[in-house]
Amino acid sequence: MSQGLQLVNLTKPGRLPYLECQAPELVASDGSDSWEEAYPWAIVIIVVVGCFLLITMLLGLYLYKGTEVVQRLNNLKKRMHGLPTSGPFTAVVTDIQGWTGEVARQVGCSLQF
């Protein structure tokens, strides 16, 4: 076995030249470049398992809080459109501090609004 480092050409076809210094025992003798090329089925298994977990999570979320999530998305969509420009409009007036008592004392004035 030779001593020192070896200069290994790791250039891919159509790419810029890429050389690397490696210890002799680390130089790949079988010519495989990476684990992706050595085990292409591993990528398929990872993608399938990932998709299965994602679908399972989304289905569980839908069954657990499906209607609540859908309602929140519908409300968000309505808010994005802004206020209505025509048609019937409903306004909700919240109680301003002291307003209820003032309306009770001034019944005639409150009917003019």
N, CA, C and O atoms as CSV, one atom per row, in Angstrom:
chain,resi,resn,atom,element,x,y,z
A,1,MET,N,N,0.849,-1.178,0.000
A,1,MET,CA,C,0.000,0.000,0.000
A,1,MET,C,C,0.892,1.238,0.000
A,1,MET,O,O,1.874,1.300,0.740
A,2,SER,N,N,0.551,2.217,-0.826
A,2,SER,CA,C,1.374,3.424,-0.919
A,2,SER,C,C,1.057,4.382,0.223
A,2,SER,O,O,-0.043,4.387,0.776
A,3,GLN,N,N,2.051,5.186,0.552
A,3,GLN,CA,C,1.898,6.171,1.620
A,3,GLN,C,C,1.422,7.497,1.045
A,3,GLN,O,O,1.622,7.770,-0.139
A,4,GLY,N,N,0.785,8.331,1.887
A,4,GLY,CA,C,0.394,9.683,1.480
A,4,GLY,C,C,-1.005,9.750,0.903
A,4,GLY,O,O,-1.804,8.824,1.040
A,5,LEU,N,N,-1.278,10.873,0.254
A,5,LEU,CA,C,-2.603,11.129,-0.310
A,5,LEU,C,C,-2.604,10.858,-1.796
A,5,LEU,O,O,-1.568,10.931,-2.456
A,6,GLN,N,N,-3.794,10.539,-2.323
A,6,GLN,CA,C,-3.972,10.351,-3.754
A,6,GLN,C,C,-4.901,11.427,-4.270
A,6,GLN,O,O,-5.853,11.817,-3.594
A,7,LEU,N,N,-4.619,11.904,-5.471
A,7,LEU,CA,C,-5.477,12.881,-6.121
A,7,LEU,C,C,-6.521,12.112,-6.922
A,7,LEU,O,O,-6.180,11.385,-7.856
A,8,VAL,N,N,-7.799,12.273,-6.556
A,8,VAL,CA,C,-8.882,11.518,-7.177
A,8,VAL,C,C,-9.737,12.474,-7.998
A,8,VAL,O,O,-10.127,13.537,-7.516
A,9,ASN,N,N,-10.026,12.093,-9.240
A,9,ASN,CA,C,-10.864,12.899,-10.119
A,9,ASN,C,C,-12.325,12.547,-9.854
A,9,ASN,O,O,-12.745,11.420,-10.113
A,10,LEU,N,N,-13.107,13.506,-9.338
A,10,LEU,CA,C,-14.532,13.299,-9.046
A,10,LEU,C,C,-15.415,14.122,-9.977
A,10,LEU,O,O,-16.553,14.441,-9.631
A,11,THR,N,N,-14.900,14.469,-11.156
A,11,THR,CA,C,-15.631,15.307,-12.100
A,11,THR,C,C,-16.804,14.528,-12.687
A,11,THR,O,O,-16.643,13.405,-13.164
A,12,LYS,N,N,-17.988,15.141,-12.645
A,12,LYS,CA,C,-19.182,14.559,-13.260
A,12,LYS,C,C,-19.235,15.012,-14.722
A,12,LYS,O,O,-18.730,16.086,-15.048
A,13,PRO,N,N,-19.835,14.212,-15.604
A,13,PRO,CA,C,-19.929,14.611,-17.018
A,13,PRO,C,C,-20.692,15.925,-17.168
A,13,PRO,O,O,-21.766,16.106,-16.594
A,14,GLY,N,N,-20.123,16.824,-17.938
A,14,GLY,CA,C,-20.770,18.103,-18.198
A,14,GLY,C,C,-20.596,19.116,-17.085
A,14,GLY,O,O,-21.217,20.178,-17.131
A,15,ARG,N,N,-19.783,18.833,-16.095
A,15,ARG,CA,C,-19.572,19.743,-14.964
A,15,ARG,C,C,-18.140,20.257,-14.981
A,15,ARG,O,O,-17.315,19.809,-15.777
A,16,LEU,N,N,-17.857,21.204,-14.090
A,16,LEU,CA,C,-16.502,21.710,-13.935
A,16,LEU,C,C,-15.624,20.627,-13.324
A,16,LEU,O,O,-16.099,19.794,-12.552
A,17,PRO,N,N,-14.339,20.643,-13.674
A,17,PRO,CA,C,-13.444,19.630,-13.096
A,17,PRO,C,C,-13.413,19.731,-11.567
A,17,PRO,O,O,-13.375,20.830,-11.014
A,18,TYR,N,N,-13.428,18.584,-10.893
A,18,TYR,CA,C,-13.407,18.534,-9.440
A,18,TYR,C,C,-12.451,17.432,-9.012
A,18,TYR,O,O,-12.698,16.252,-9.264
A,19,LEU,N,N,-11.369,17.817,-8.369
A,19,LEU,CA,C,-10.368,16.875,-7.889
A,19,LEU,C,C,-10.328,16.946,-6.373
A,19,LEU,O,O,-10.549,18.007,-5.789
A,20,GLU,N,N,-10.043,15.809,-5.733
A,20,GLU,CA,C,-10.010,15.763,-4.283
A,20,GLU,C,C,-8.842,14.891,-3.836
A,20,GLU,O,O,-8.539,13.854,-4.424
A,21,CYS,N,N,-8.199,15.362,-2.763
A,21,CYS,CA,C,-7.128,14.559,-2.169
A,21,CYS,C,C,-7.751,13.619,-1.144
A,21,CYS,O,O,-8.480,14.050,-0.251
A,22,GLN,N,N,-7.452,12.321,-1.285
A,22,GLN,CA,C,-8.006,11.334,-0.366
A,22,GLN,C,C,-6.900,10.409,0.111
A,22,GLN,O,O,-5.913,10.170,-0.584
A,23,ALA,N,N,-7.095,9.896,1.319
A,23,ALA,CA,C,-6.182,8.879,1.819
A,23,ALA,C,C,-6.385,7.616,1.002
A,23,ALA,O,O,-7.501,7.371,0.544
A,24,PRO,N,N,-5.361,6.809,0.801
A,24,PRO,CA,C,-5.503,5.620,-0.061
A,24,PRO,C,C,-6.613,4.670,0.374
A,24,PRO,O,O,-7.264,4.081,-0.490
A,25,GLU,N,N,-6.859,4.493,1.665
A,25,GLU,CA,C,-7.901,3.562,2.098
A,25,GLU,C,C,-9.313,4.109,1.889
A,25,GLU,O,O,-10.284,3.358,1.979
A,26,LEU,N,N,-9.440,5.419,1.610
A,26,LEU,CA,C,-10.758,6.009,1.393
A,26,LEU,C,C,-11.149,6.069,-0.071
A,26,LEU,O,O,-12.288,6.413,-0.389
A,27,VAL,N,N,-10.246,5.748,-0.955
A,27,VAL,CA,C,-10.543,5.797,-2.385
A,27,VAL,C,C,-11.477,4.640,-2.718
A,27,VAL,O,O,-11.192,3.486,-2.397
A,28,ALA,N,N,-12.599,4.962,-3.367
A,28,ALA,CA,C,-13.583,3.929,-3.715
A,28,ALA,C,C,-13.034,3.056,-4.825
A,28,ALA,O,O,-12.622,3.557,-5.871
A,29,SER,N,N,-13.027,1.772,-4.602
A,29,SER,CA,C,-12.487,0.854,-5.605
A,29,SER,C,C,-13.562,0.366,-6.576
A,29,SER,O,O,-13.249,-0.049,-7.692
A,30,ASP,N,N,-14.832,0.413,-6.154
A,30,ASP,CA,C,-15.895,-0.108,-7.012
A,30,ASP,C,C,-16.454,0.943,-7.974
A,30,ASP,O,O,-17.239,0.598,-8.857
A,31,GLY,N,N,-16.078,2.192,-7.829
A,31,GLY,CA,C,-16.505,3.234,-8.747
A,31,GLY,C,C,-17.856,3.853,-8.424
A,31,GLY,O,O,-18.306,4.714,-9.180
A,32,SER,N,N,-18.527,3.467,-7.351
A,32,SER,CA,C,-19.810,4.075,-7.019
A,32,SER,C,C,-19.565,5.469,-6.451
A,32,SER,O,O,-18.670,5.668,-5.630
A,33,ASP,N,N,-20.379,6.439,-6.900
A,33,ASP,CA,C,-20.162,7.824,-6.508
A,33,ASP,C,C,-20.855,8.185,-5.208
A,33,ASP,O,O,-20.288,8.930,-4.410
A,34,SER,N,N,-22.050,7.692,-4.965
A,34,SER,CA,C,-22.789,8.099,-3.775
A,34,SER,C,C,-23.785,7.003,-3.392
A,34,SER,O,O,-23.997,6.048,-4.139
A,35,TRP,N,N,-24.383,7.162,-2.227
A,35,TRP,CA,C,-25.361,6.177,-1.770
A,35,TRP,C,C,-26.626,6.234,-2.607
A,35,TRP,O,O,-27.333,5.234,-2.732
A,36,GLU,N,N,-26.927,7.422,-3.194
A,36,GLU,CA,C,-28.126,7.532,-4.036
A,36,GLU,C,C,-28.017,6.645,-5.270
A,36,GLU,O,O,-29.001,6.054,-5.715
A,37,GLU,N,N,-26.785,6.559,-5.825
A,37,GLU,CA,C,-26.597,5.712,-6.992
A,37,GLU,C,C,-26.495,4.242,-6.601
A,37,GLU,O,O,-26.901,3.362,-7.359
A,38,ALA,N,N,-25.955,3.983,-5.423
A,38,ALA,CA,C,-25.811,2.605,-4.974
A,38,ALA,C,C,-27.148,1.999,-4.551
A,38,ALA,O,O,-27.385,0.811,-4.772
A,39,TYR,N,N,-28.033,2.810,-3.939
A,39,TYR,CA,C,-29.330,2.340,-3.438
A,39,TYR,C,C,-30.458,3.237,-3.934
A,39,TYR,O,O,-31.031,3.981,-3.136
A,40,PRO,N,N,-30.799,3.195,-5.223
A,40,PRO,CA,C,-31.863,4.081,-5.730
A,40,PRO,C,C,-33.233,3.760,-5.134
A,40,PRO,O,O,-34.088,4.642,-5.060
A,41,TRP,N,N,-33.455,2.528,-4.713
A,41,TRP,CA,C,-34.734,2.139,-4.122
A,41,TRP,C,C,-34.938,2.800,-2.768
A,41,TRP,O,O,-36.076,2.936,-2.320
A,42,ALA,N,N,-33.851,3.218,-2.100
A,42,ALA,CA,C,-33.979,3.868,-0.789
A,42,ALA,C,C,-34.702,5.201,-0.925
A,42,ALA,O,O,-35.492,5.567,-0.055
A,43,ILE,N,N,-34.442,5.925,-2.000
A,43,ILE,CA,C,-35.118,7.219,-2.221
A,43,ILE,C,C,-36.611,6.987,-2.425
A,43,ILE,O,O,-37.430,7.745,-1.905
A,44,VAL,N,N,-36.972,5.955,-3.172
A,44,VAL,CA,C,-38.391,5.650,-3.407
A,44,VAL,C,C,-39.079,5.312,-2.090
A,44,VAL,O,O,-40.191,5.772,-1.831
A,45,ILE,N,N,-38.421,4.514,-1.263
A,45,ILE,CA,C,-39.011,4.139,0.031
A,45,ILE,C,C,-39.175,5.358,0.914
A,45,ILE,O,O,-40.204,5.501,1.574
A,46,ILE,N,N,-38.181,6.249,0.946
A,46,ILE,CA,C,-38.271,7.464,1.764
A,46,ILE,C,C,-39.424,8.343,1.305
A,46,ILE,O,O,-40.171,8.868,2.131
A,47,VAL,N,N,-39.575,8.510,-0.011
A,47,VAL,CA,C,-40.664,9.348,-0.542
A,47,VAL,C,C,-42.022,8.723,-0.247
A,47,VAL,O,O,-42.948,9.431,0.148
A,48,VAL,N,N,-42.160,7.415,-0.430
A,48,VAL,CA,C,-43.444,6.749,-0.175
A,48,VAL,C,C,-43.815,6.842,1.300
A,48,VAL,O,O,-44.962,7.146,1.630
A,49,VAL,N,N,-42.858,6.584,2.190
A,49,VAL,CA,C,-43.133,6.672,3.626
A,49,VAL,C,C,-43.483,8.111,4.011
A,49,VAL,O,O,-44.400,8.334,4.801
A,50,GLY,N,N,-42.764,9.079,3.460
A,50,GLY,CA,C,-43.069,10.480,3.748
A,50,GLY,C,C,-44.467,10.871,3.295
A,50,GLY,O,O,-45.191,11.544,4.029
A,51,CYS,N,N,-44.853,10.457,2.096
A,51,CYS,CA,C,-46.208,10.755,1.602
A,51,CYS,C,C,-47.265,10.076,2.462
A,51,CYS,O,O,-48.297,10.674,2.768
A,52,PHE,N,N,-47.012,8.834,2.851
A,52,PHE,CA,C,-47.956,8.123,3.709
A,52,PHE,C,C,-48.139,8.849,5.042
A,52,PHE,O,O,-49.263,9.013,5.516
A,53,LEU,N,N,-47.032,9.281,5.644
A,53,LEU,CA,C,-47.133,10.007,6.918
A,53,LEU,C,C,-47.854,11.332,6.750
A,53,LEU,O,O,-48.642,11.716,7.614
A,54,LEU,N,N,-47.602,12.040,5.657
A,54,LEU,CA,C,-48.277,13.313,5.418
A,54,LEU,C,C,-49.777,13.121,5.226
A,54,LEU,O,O,-50.577,13.872,5.784
A,55,ILE,N,N,-50.158,12.124,4.445
A,55,ILE,CA,C,-51.584,11.864,4.225
A,55,ILE,C,C,-52.255,11.430,5.518
A,55,ILE,O,O,-53.378,11.843,5.805
A,56,THR,N,N,-51.579,10.602,6.298
A,56,THR,CA,C,-52.142,10.158,7.580
A,56,THR,C,C,-52.332,11.339,8.523
A,56,THR,O,O,-53.354,11.434,9.203
A,57,MET,N,N,-51.355,12.239,8.566
A,57,MET,CA,C,-51.458,13.407,9.435
A,57,MET,C,C,-52.612,14.324,8.996
A,57,MET,O,O,-53.385,14.800,9.827
A,58,LEU,N,N,-52.715,14.562,7.688
A,58,LEU,CA,C,-53.795,15.422,7.197
A,58,LEU,C,C,-55.164,14.795,7.430
A,58,LEU,O,O,-56.110,15.497,7.788
A,59,LEU,N,N,-55.283,13.487,7.232
A,59,LEU,CA,C,-56.549,12.815,7.486
A,59,LEU,C,C,-56.908,12.878,8.970
A,59,LEU,O,O,-58.059,13.133,9.324
A,60,GLY,N,N,-55.926,12.648,9.831
A,60,GLY,CA,C,-56.173,12.751,11.270
A,60,GLY,C,C,-56.580,14.151,11.671
A,60,GLY,O,O,-57.475,14.320,12.499
A,61,LEU,N,N,-55.937,15.163,11.098
A,61,LEU,CA,C,-56.303,16.550,11.400
A,61,LEU,C,C,-57.716,16.848,10.930
A,61,LEU,O,O,-58.476,17.526,11.621
A,62,TYR,N,N,-58.074,16.337,9.743
A,62,TYR,CA,C,-59.414,16.578,9.225
A,62,TYR,C,C,-60.469,15.901,10.094
A,62,TYR,O,O,-61.508,16.492,10.387
A,63,LEU,N,N,-60.207,14.682,10.499
A,63,LEU,CA,C,-61.189,13.979,11.330
A,63,LEU,C,C,-61.273,14.563,12.731
A,63,LEU,O,O,-62.343,14.565,13.341
A,64,TYR,N,N,-60.152,15.060,13.245
A,64,TYR,CA,C,-60.136,15.590,14.602
A,64,TYR,C,C,-60.734,16.991,14.661
A,64,TYR,O,O,-61.576,17.271,15.514
A,65,LYS,N,N,-60.306,17.863,13.768
A,65,LYS,CA,C,-60.792,19.250,13.780
A,65,LYS,C,C,-61.187,19.698,12.389
A,65,LYS,O,O,-61.001,20.863,12.036
A,66,GLY,N,N,-61.721,18.805,11.608
A,66,GLY,CA,C,-62.019,19.111,10.214
A,66,GLY,C,C,-62.969,20.268,10.022
A,66,GLY,O,O,-62.679,21.192,9.262
A,67,THR,N,N,-64.112,20.230,10.709
A,67,THR,CA,C,-65.101,21.279,10.491
A,67,THR,C,C,-64.599,22.619,11.029
A,67,THR,O,O,-64.898,23.665,10.452
A,68,GLU,N,N,-63.846,22.600,12.117
A,68,GLU,CA,C,-63.320,23.852,12.669
A,68,GLU,C,C,-62.294,24.475,11.726
A,68,GLU,O,O,-62.274,25.691,11.534
A,69,VAL,N,N,-61.454,23.646,11.147
A,69,VAL,CA,C,-60.441,24.149,10.220
A,69,VAL,C,C,-61.110,24.707,8.973
A,69,VAL,O,O,-60.740,25.780,8.497
A,70,VAL,N,N,-62.093,23.985,8.442
A,70,VAL,CA,C,-62.796,24.448,7.247
A,70,VAL,C,C,-63.516,25.766,7.534
A,70,VAL,O,O,-63.498,26.670,6.699
A,71,GLN,N,N,-64.146,25.887,8.697
A,71,GLN,CA,C,-64.848,27.115,9.047
A,71,GLN,C,C,-63.873,28.281,9.162
A,71,GLN,O,O,-64.172,29.385,8.708
A,72,ARG,N,N,-62.721,28.045,9.761
A,72,ARG,CA,C,-61.723,29.127,9.876
A,72,ARG,C,C,-61.211,29.550,8.506
A,72,ARG,O,O,-60.999,30.738,8.262
A,73,LEU,N,N,-61.013,28.590,7.612
A,73,LEU,CA,C,-60.566,28.943,6.263
A,73,LEU,C,C,-61.636,29.734,5.519
A,73,LEU,O,O,-61.315,30.680,4.799
A,74,ASN,N,N,-62.911,29.356,5.684
A,74,ASN,CA,C,-64.004,30.110,5.055
A,74,ASN,C,C,-64.076,31.526,5.612
A,74,ASN,O,O,-64.271,32.480,4.858
A,75,ASN,N,N,-63.920,31.671,6.930
A,75,ASN,CA,C,-63.945,33.001,7.526
A,75,ASN,C,C,-62.781,33.855,7.029
A,75,ASN,O,O,-62.941,35.050,6.780
A,76,LEU,N,N,-61.619,33.239,6.887
A,76,LEU,CA,C,-60.457,33.964,6.387
A,76,LEU,C,C,-60.692,34.417,4.949
A,76,LEU,O,O,-60.327,35.531,4.576
A,77,LYS,N,N,-61.304,33.544,4.142
A,77,LYS,CA,C,-61.604,33.894,2.760
A,77,LYS,C,C,-62.584,35.072,2.695
A,77,LYS,O,O,-62.431,35.963,1.860
A,78,LYS,N,N,-63.589,35.074,3.578
A,78,LYS,CA,C,-64.559,36.180,3.609
A,78,LYS,C,C,-63.880,37.481,4.016
A,78,LYS,O,O,-64.176,38.540,3.463
A,79,ARG,N,N,-62.958,37.401,4.998
A,79,ARG,CA,C,-62.261,38.612,5.444
A,79,ARG,C,C,-61.378,39.194,4.357
A,79,ARG,O,O,-61.171,40.407,4.306
A,80,MET,N,N,-60.861,38.346,3.493
A,80,MET,CA,C,-59.973,38.807,2.425
A,80,MET,C,C,-60.728,39.678,1.418
A,80,MET,O,O,-60.141,40.559,0.790
A,81,HIS,N,N,-62.038,39.426,1.268
A,81,HIS,CA,C,-62.838,40.190,0.311
A,81,HIS,C,C,-63.162,41.592,0.815
A,81,HIS,O,O,-63.503,42.458,0.009
A,82,GLY,N,N,-63.070,41.838,2.080
A,82,GLY,CA,C,-63.381,43.155,2.633
A,82,GLY,C,C,-64.864,43.318,2.891
A,82,GLY,O,O,-65.626,42.351,2.873
A,83,LEU,N,N,-65.264,44.568,3.133
A,83,LEU,CA,C,-66.666,44.868,3.420
A,83,LEU,C,C,-67.514,44.777,2.164
A,83,LEU,O,O,-67.030,45.068,1.070
A,84,PRO,N,N,-68.785,44.373,2.303
A,84,PRO,CA,C,-69.659,44.315,1.124
A,84,PRO,C,C,-69.925,45.714,0.578
A,84,PRO,O,O,-70.017,46.679,1.337
A,85,THR,N,N,-70.046,45.814,-0.737
A,85,THR,CA,C,-70.314,47.112,-1.373
A,85,THR,C,C,-71.776,47.287,-1.734
A,85,THR,O,O,-72.204,48.414,-1.986
A,86,SER,N,N,-72.566,46.211,-1.768
A,86,SER,CA,C,-73.993,46.324,-2.079
A,86,SER,C,C,-74.724,45.175,-1.400
A,86,SER,O,O,-74.110,44.229,-0.907
A,87,GLY,N,N,-76.049,45.282,-1.385
A,87,GLY,CA,C,-76.858,44.243,-0.784
A,87,GLY,C,C,-77.076,44.492,0.698
A,87,GLY,O,O,-76.646,45.512,1.236
A,88,PRO,N,N,-77.740,43.563,1.348
A,88,PRO,CA,C,-78.008,43.756,2.779
A,88,PRO,C,C,-76.705,43.741,3.583
A,88,PRO,O,O,-75.762,43.012,3.277
A,89,PHE,N,N,-76.694,44.558,4.600
A,89,PHE,CA,C,-75.502,44.696,5.431
A,89,PHE,C,C,-75.928,44.656,6.892
A,89,PHE,O,O,-76.863,45.358,7.277
A,90,THR,N,N,-75.285,43.876,7.683
A,90,THR,CA,C,-75.586,43.767,9.104
A,90,THR,C,C,-74.436,44.365,9.890
A,90,THR,O,O,-73.278,44.001,9.686
A,91,ALA,N,N,-74.756,45.275,10.781
A,91,ALA,CA,C,-73.735,45.880,11.631
A,91,ALA,C,C,-74.005,45.457,13.072
A,91,ALA,O,O,-75.148,45.467,13.528
A,92,VAL,N,N,-72.980,45.100,13.757
A,92,VAL,CA,C,-73.089,44.703,15.152
A,92,VAL,C,C,-72.465,45.796,15.995
A,92,VAL,O,O,-71.290,46.129,15.837
A,93,VAL,N,N,-73.266,46.350,16.896
A,93,VAL,CA,C,-72.777,47.403,17.781
A,93,VAL,C,C,-72.512,46.776,19.136
A,93,VAL,O,O,-73.406,46.195,19.750
A,94,THR,N,N,-71.299,46.894,19.586
A,94,THR,CA,C,-70.980,46.363,20.911
A,94,THR,C,C,-71.279,47.419,21.957
A,94,THR,O,O,-71.388,48.603,21.638
A,95,ASP,N,N,-71.410,47.004,23.179
A,95,ASP,CA,C,-71.755,47.913,24.265
A,95,ASP,C,C,-70.564,48.791,24.619
A,95,ASP,O,O,-69.529,48.304,25.073
A,96,ILE,N,N,-70.725,50.076,24.409
A,96,ILE,CA,C,-69.717,51.050,24.824
A,96,ILE,C,C,-69.995,51.356,26.289
A,96,ILE,O,O,-71.151,51.389,26.710
A,97,GLN,N,N,-68.946,51.580,27.058
A,97,GLN,CA,C,-69.105,51.770,28.499
A,97,GLN,C,C,-70.121,52.881,28.786
A,97,GLN,O,O,-69.939,54.032,28.390
A,98,GLY,N,N,-71.176,52.506,29.474
A,98,GLY,CA,C,-72.207,53.461,29.864
A,98,GLY,C,C,-73.295,53.678,28.824
A,98,GLY,O,O,-74.264,54.383,29.104
A,99,TRP,N,N,-73.171,53.099,27.636
A,99,TRP,CA,C,-74.137,53.337,26.564
A,99,TRP,C,C,-75.504,52.758,26.904
A,99,TRP,O,O,-76.518,53.410,26.657
A,100,THR,N,N,-75.559,51.561,27.461
A,100,THR,CA,C,-76.835,50.924,27.781
A,100,THR,C,C,-77.605,51.757,28.796
A,100,THR,O,O,-78.812,51.950,28.658
A,101,GLY,N,N,-76.922,52.241,29.797
A,101,GLY,CA,C,-77.582,53.079,30.799
A,101,GLY,C,C,-78.064,54.394,30.208
A,101,GLY,O,O,-79.136,54.880,30.569
A,102,GLU,N,N,-77.285,54.973,29.305
A,102,GLU,CA,C,-77.671,56.242,28.668
A,102,GLU,C,C,-78.889,56.046,27.773
A,102,GLU,O,O,-79.764,56.910,27.733
A,103,VAL,N,N,-78.961,54.938,27.063
A,103,VAL,CA,C,-80.115,54.651,26.207
A,103,VAL,C,C,-81.354,54.460,27.065
A,103,VAL,O,O,-82.434,54.910,26.684
A,104,ALA,N,N,-81.228,53.809,28.207
A,104,ALA,CA,C,-82.369,53.591,29.091
A,104,ALA,C,C,-82.895,54.922,29.633
A,104,ALA,O,O,-84.103,55.075,29.810
A,105,ARG,N,N,-82.008,55.888,29.900
A,105,ARG,CA,C,-82.450,57.196,30.407
A,105,ARG,C,C,-83.020,58.070,29.299
A,105,ARG,O,O,-83.936,58.853,29.550
A,106,GLN,N,N,-82.511,57.959,28.106
A,106,GLN,CA,C,-82.906,58.839,27.003
A,106,GLN,C,C,-83.605,58.030,25.902
A,106,GLN,O,O,-83.098,57.941,24.784
A,107,VAL,N,N,-84.738,57.454,26.206
A,107,VAL,CA,C,-85.439,56.581,25.271
A,107,VAL,C,C,-85.824,57.326,23.998
A,107,VAL,O,O,-85.724,56.760,22.910
A,108,GLY,N,N,-86.247,58.537,24.098
A,108,GLY,CA,C,-86.685,59.299,22.921
A,108,GLY,C,C,-85.554,59.572,21.966
A,108,GLY,O,O,-85.744,59.504,20.752
A,109,CYS,N,N,-84.380,59.879,22.480
A,109,CYS,CA,C,-83.229,60.177,21.614
A,109,CYS,C,C,-82.704,58.918,20.931
A,109,CYS,O,O,-82.259,58.975,19.785
A,110,SER,N,N,-82.751,57.804,21.615
A,110,SER,CA,C,-82.175,56.580,21.047
A,110,SER,C,C,-83.016,56.047,19.904
A,110,SER,O,O,-82.492,55.338,19.045
A,111,LEU,N,N,-84.315,56.367,19.862
A,111,LEU,CA,C,-85.145,55.904,18.768
A,111,LEU,C,C,-84.916,56.689,17.492
A,111,LEU,O,O,-85.352,56.256,16.425
A,112,GLN,N,N,-84.243,57.834,17.567
A,112,GLN,CA,C,-83.987,58.647,16.373
A,112,GLN,C,C,-82.820,58.091,15.564
A,112,GLN,O,O,-82.692,58.422,14.386
A,113,PHE,N,N,-81.978,57.268,16.147
A,113,PHE,CA,C,-80.813,56.742,15.421
A,113,PHE,C,C,-81.305,55.779,14.421
A,113,PHE,O,O,-80.511,55.198,13.681
